[in-house]
Amino acid sequence: MHLIPIPAFSDNYIWALHDGAQALVVDPGEAAGVARWLAQEGLRLDTILITHHHADHTGGVAELREATGARVIGPAFEPMPEPLQRVGEGESVEVLGLRFEVIEVPGHTAGHIAYYTPALDGAPLLFCGDTLFSGGCGRLFEGTPAQMLDSLTRLAALPASTRVCCTHEYTLSNLKFAQAVEPGNAELAAYTAHCQAQRAQNFPTLPSSIGLEKQINPFLRTGETAVVRSAQAHEPGTATDAVSVFATLREWKNVFR
């Protein structure tokens, strides 16, 4: 199996997985780039996976479905480009011989889902849409801090080797914020240098891994003393519980430059 990020728009990735003959793509916000890639590689599009309803994740679905006949799978409780197979928590889907578990991760949107497979070349794989980013997390457009923190906690419980395939190249801006929150984090400093080198060569910073994110991502580190203290310094009166710390971090990130 081959994992490929197809660039789209200014900073999206449409993740693709193929076996040399058939492919799946995740969150195709536009169709043209996917169609070019399929033609260049000589692949047939078998399945489209969708994590949530935003247009930069669904805009190319109808065109690709019409052109290829691909099966479309998406969240049970969000407006979607019909027809499609709707899935939710506890269900799984078989794609290209792989079993993907569906994890409901509300927060960024109310019905956001992620897809996880433990059995890919010895390294589990997570397609998490706009829930978890490298060094960050999605904005809370439709959910609450408690919902998003719970969703992130569920993802953080996956094996450390799980590859995190998020859908935006936000890493450097996220790491700038993470360093403001936790300036003494040596793993964060080393990872920032690595990502800066990647982007200087126009290489993706992704996929990340669950193990790495637990070391460097402030939104997965709300129980760390340094993170709690930074949240309280930014917003005096912030309580020490994880939800309060997370809420302060998310509001801070919303205005951080």
C-alpha positions as CSV (number, residue, x, y, z in Angstrom):
1,M,0.0,0.0,0.0
2,H,1.2,3.5,-0.8
3,L,0.1,6.6,1.1
4,I,0.2,9.9,-0.8
5,P,-0.9,13.5,0.1
6,I,-2.3,15.2,-2.9
7,P,-2.0,19.0,-2.4
8,A,-5.2,21.1,-2.9
9,F,-6.1,24.8,-2.6
10,S,-3.5,26.7,-0.6
11,D,-2.9,24.3,2.3
12,N,-5.2,21.2,2.0
13,Y,-4.1,17.6,1.6
14,I,-6.4,15.0,0.0
15,W,-4.9,11.8,1.3
16,A,-4.8,8.9,-1.1
17,L,-4.0,5.2,-0.5
18,H,-3.4,2.8,-3.3
19,D,-2.3,-0.8,-4.0
20,G,-1.0,-0.2,-7.5
21,A,-4.4,-0.7,-9.2
22,Q,-7.1,0.8,-7.0
23,A,-7.2,3.8,-4.8
24,L,-9.1,5.5,-2.0
25,V,-9.1,9.2,-1.4
26,V,-10.1,11.1,1.8
27,D,-11.9,14.5,1.8
28,P,-11.5,15.5,-1.9
29,G,-12.4,19.2,-1.7
30,E,-11.7,19.5,-5.4
31,A,-11.7,16.9,-8.2
32,A,-9.2,18.0,-10.8
33,G,-6.0,17.2,-8.8
34,V,-7.3,13.8,-7.9
35,A,-8.3,13.1,-11.5
36,R,-4.8,14.1,-12.7
37,W,-3.1,11.9,-10.1
38,L,-5.3,8.9,-10.9
39,A,-4.5,9.3,-14.6
40,Q,-0.8,9.7,-14.0
41,E,-0.6,6.6,-11.8
42,G,-3.0,4.5,-13.9
43,L,-5.3,3.9,-11.0
44,R,-9.0,3.3,-10.6
45,L,-10.8,5.2,-7.8
46,D,-12.6,2.6,-5.6
47,T,-13.7,4.6,-2.6
48,I,-14.1,8.2,-1.3
49,L,-14.0,8.6,2.5
50,I,-15.4,11.9,4.0
51,T,-14.7,13.1,7.6
52,H,-17.0,16.1,7.7
53,H,-19.2,18.4,5.7
54,H,-17.1,21.5,5.0
55,A,-16.8,22.4,1.3
56,D,-13.0,22.1,1.2
57,H,-13.5,18.4,2.1
58,T,-16.5,17.6,0.0
59,G,-16.4,19.9,-3.1
60,G,-15.0,17.3,-5.5
61,V,-17.0,14.4,-4.3
62,A,-19.9,14.6,-6.9
63,E,-17.6,15.1,-9.8
64,L,-15.3,12.2,-8.8
65,R,-18.2,9.9,-8.2
66,E,-19.8,10.6,-11.5
67,A,-16.5,10.2,-13.4
68,T,-15.3,7.0,-11.7
69,G,-18.3,5.3,-10.1
70,A,-16.5,5.3,-6.7
71,R,-18.3,4.3,-3.6
72,V,-18.7,7.3,-1.2
73,I,-18.7,6.8,2.6
74,G,-19.3,9.7,5.1
75,P,-20.6,10.6,8.5
76,A,-24.0,9.6,9.6
77,F,-25.2,12.9,10.9
78,E,-23.9,15.7,8.6
79,P,-25.2,17.2,5.4
80,M,-23.4,15.2,2.6
81,P,-23.3,15.0,-1.2
82,E,-25.8,12.2,-1.8
83,P,-25.9,9.3,-2.5
84,L,-23.4,7.8,0.0
85,Q,-23.0,5.1,2.7
86,R,-23.4,6.8,6.1
87,V,-21.4,5.4,9.0
88,G,-21.0,6.2,12.7
89,E,-19.4,5.1,16.0
90,G,-18.8,1.4,16.3
91,E,-19.1,0.7,12.6
92,S,-16.3,-0.3,10.3
93,V,-15.8,-0.3,6.5
94,E,-13.8,-2.5,4.3
95,V,-11.7,-0.7,1.7
96,L,-9.0,-2.1,-0.5
97,G,-8.8,-5.2,1.8
98,L,-8.4,-3.0,4.9
99,R,-10.8,-2.6,7.8
100,F,-11.3,1.0,8.9
101,E,-12.9,1.6,12.2
102,V,-15.2,4.7,12.4
103,I,-14.6,7.0,15.4
104,E,-17.0,9.8,16.1
105,V,-15.0,13.0,17.0
106,P,-17.4,15.9,17.4
107,G,-15.9,19.4,18.1
108,H,-14.8,21.0,14.8
109,T,-18.2,20.0,13.4
110,A,-21.1,18.2,15.2
111,G,-20.9,15.0,13.3
112,H,-17.2,14.8,12.4
113,I,-15.8,11.2,12.1
114,A,-12.3,9.7,11.7
115,Y,-11.2,6.5,10.1
116,Y,-8.6,4.2,11.8
117,T,-7.0,1.0,10.5
118,P,-4.5,-0.9,12.7
119,A,-3.2,-3.2,10.0
120,L,-1.3,-1.3,7.4
121,D,2.4,-2.2,6.9
122,G,2.8,-2.6,10.6
123,A,2.0,1.1,11.3
124,P,-1.6,2.0,12.1
125,L,-3.2,4.8,10.0
126,L,-5.6,7.5,11.1
127,F,-7.5,9.8,8.7
128,C,-8.7,12.5,11.2
129,G,-9.9,15.4,9.0
130,D,-9.8,18.7,10.9
131,T,-10.0,17.3,14.4
132,L,-6.3,16.7,15.2
133,F,-3.5,18.7,13.4
134,S,0.2,18.3,14.0
135,G,0.8,20.7,16.9
136,G,-2.8,21.8,17.0
137,C,-6.5,21.0,16.6
138,G,-9.5,22.2,14.7
139,R,-11.5,25.3,15.6
140,L,-14.7,24.7,17.4
141,F,-17.3,25.7,14.8
142,E,-20.1,23.4,16.0
143,G,-18.9,21.7,19.2
144,T,-17.9,22.5,22.8
145,P,-14.4,22.4,24.4
146,A,-15.5,19.4,26.4
147,Q,-16.5,17.6,23.2
148,M,-13.3,18.4,21.4
149,L,-11.1,17.5,24.3
150,D,-12.9,14.1,24.6
151,S,-12.5,13.5,20.9
152,L,-8.7,14.3,21.1
153,T,-8.4,12.2,24.1
154,R,-9.9,9.2,22.2
155,L,-7.4,9.8,19.4
156,A,-4.5,10.1,21.8
157,A,-5.3,6.7,23.1
158,L,-4.5,5.0,19.8
159,P,-1.1,3.3,19.5
160,A,1.9,5.7,19.5
161,S,3.0,4.4,16.1
162,T,-0.3,5.5,14.5
163,R,0.3,7.8,11.5
164,V,-1.8,10.9,11.8
165,C,-3.1,12.1,8.4
166,C,-4.7,15.4,9.0
167,T,-5.9,17.5,6.1
168,H,-4.1,20.9,6.3
169,E,-0.5,22.0,6.2
170,Y,-0.9,24.1,9.4
171,T,2.1,22.6,11.2
172,L,4.5,25.6,11.3
173,S,1.9,28.0,12.5
174,N,0.7,25.5,15.1
175,L,4.2,24.9,16.4
176,K,4.7,28.6,16.7
177,F,1.8,28.7,19.1
178,A,2.9,25.5,20.8
179,Q,6.3,27.1,21.6
180,A,4.5,30.1,23.1
181,V,2.6,27.7,25.4
182,E,5.5,25.4,26.3
183,P,8.8,27.2,25.4
184,G,10.9,24.7,27.5
185,N,9.7,21.6,25.6
186,A,12.9,20.1,24.0
187,E,11.0,17.6,21.8
188,L,8.9,20.5,20.5
189,A,12.0,22.6,19.6
190,A,13.6,19.6,17.7
191,Y,10.4,18.9,15.8
192,T,10.0,22.5,14.9
193,A,13.5,22.5,13.3
194,H,12.6,19.4,11.4
195,C,9.4,20.8,10.1
196,Q,11.0,24.1,9.1
197,A,13.5,22.0,7.0
198,Q,10.7,20.1,5.4
199,R,8.8,23.1,4.4
200,A,12.0,24.9,3.1
201,Q,12.2,22.1,0.6
202,N,8.4,22.2,-0.1
203,F,8.0,18.8,1.5
204,P,4.9,17.9,3.6
205,T,5.3,17.9,7.4
206,L,2.8,15.1,7.5
207,P,1.9,12.4,8.5
208,S,2.8,12.9,12.1
209,S,2.3,10.2,14.7
210,I,0.2,9.9,17.9
211,G,3.3,9.3,20.0
212,L,4.9,12.5,18.7
213,E,1.8,14.6,19.1
214,K,1.5,13.6,22.7
215,Q,5.0,15.0,23.2
216,I,4.6,18.3,21.4
217,N,0.9,19.2,20.9
218,P,-0.4,21.5,23.7
219,F,-4.0,20.4,23.1
220,L,-3.0,16.8,24.0
221,R,-1.0,18.1,27.0
222,T,-3.6,19.9,29.1
223,G,-2.5,18.1,32.2
224,E,1.1,19.2,32.0
225,T,2.1,21.7,34.6
226,A,3.8,24.0,32.1
227,V,0.8,24.0,29.9
228,V,-1.6,24.7,32.8
229,R,0.6,27.6,33.9
230,S,0.8,29.1,30.5
231,A,-3.0,29.0,30.1
232,Q,-3.4,30.6,33.5
233,A,-0.9,33.3,32.6
234,H,-2.7,34.1,29.4
235,E,-6.2,34.0,31.0
236,P,-6.0,34.6,34.8
237,G,-8.7,32.6,36.6
238,T,-8.5,29.6,34.3
239,A,-9.2,26.5,36.4
240,T,-6.7,23.6,36.4
241,D,-9.1,21.0,35.0
242,A,-8.4,19.8,31.5
243,V,-11.5,21.2,29.9
244,S,-10.9,24.7,31.3
245,V,-7.2,24.6,30.2
246,F,-8.2,23.4,26.8
247,A,-10.9,26.1,26.4
248,T,-8.4,28.8,27.2
249,L,-5.8,27.3,24.8
250,R,-8.3,27.2,22.0
251,E,-9.5,30.8,22.5
252,W,-5.8,31.9,22.7
253,K,-5.0,30.0,19.5
254,N,-7.9,31.7,17.7
255,V,-6.3,35.1,18.1
256,F,-2.6,34.1,18.1
257,R,-0.4,35.6,15.5
